[in-house]
Amino acid sequence: MPRRGSAYFLGLCILISGCGTFHGPGGPPRAISASASPAVPGSKTPASQRDGSGAVPSGPAKPLAGKTVGIDPGHNGRNEDDPSYINHMIWNGREEETCDTTGTESDDGYTEAAFNFNVARLLRDDLLRAGARVILTRNSNDGVGPCVTRRAQILNRADPDVAIAIHADGGPAWGRGFTVLEPVADGPNDKIIKSSVRFGGDVRSALLAGTQMPESDYYGDHGVIFRDDLAGLNLASEPKILIECGNMRNATDARLLTTTRFQRRLAAALTAAIVAFLGGR
């Protein structure tokens, strides 16, 4: 995701699924939540799962039971197909910016939008297994938008305990590493600044411990930067950060970012950060 001033910046839920939004001729975006499947009324636990007394043993504790997590996979796979929509201006809480952007891509054409969505789905699945309810801002990578203001609205209305926007950067080819983007107080988000900074610290620690991606050596300070020009952070009403998971224009980072193995490790690290953060609330 380029920085300030750049140009880039289903109807059925099957048991466990993401929630999402899309822009299209059918009308405004819709959001669908995902949660662990409920028990079927009247179902019985097999005898093999009971102890000698006939009692049903309790399963392992789910660390995120009762929690709601918001995930915003940046951009969308067909944003470039509707430039008039993507480039129209919105108010981000401080100034005007474009509705969305196409995002960046690796030198061999692997798009940031695809990366963001793949990691979001893996993260969603990990969070569901941990007992969380999950809200996504889009449910596919073949749509347009929604605008960054609409994404913030979707998450705010869901009232999550924490939210994360997933991106990858389009930095200089020589630069490596991830950066955690933190909000700056602007009125609407004043109450979530301290908690967002704490969550950002958990994300930074988890990525260093659980992935091969280093802190950025070209952007921010020790893997952290404060941004006051992004609608997703300016308009948030829940603790929230944006993570640039690496630099897609760097060959070493791109080799990691484009593999399912790294994406799984990244999702696991983000899950660990969310568990750590919510466990301390």
Secondary structure, DSSP 8 states (H G I E B T S, - for coil): ---TT-S-------SS------BBTTBS----EE------TT----GGGS-TTS--------TTTT-EEEEEE-S-TTGGG-HHHHTSEEE-SSSEEES-----B-TT--BHHHHHHHHHHHHHHHHHHTT-EEEES-S-SSSB---HHHHHHHHHHH--SEEEEEEEE---TT---BEEEEE---STTGGGHHHHHHHHHHHHHHHHHHSS--B-SSSSBTTEEEESS-HHHHT-SS-EEEEEEEETTSHHHHHHHTSHHHHHHHHHHHHHHHHHHHHT-
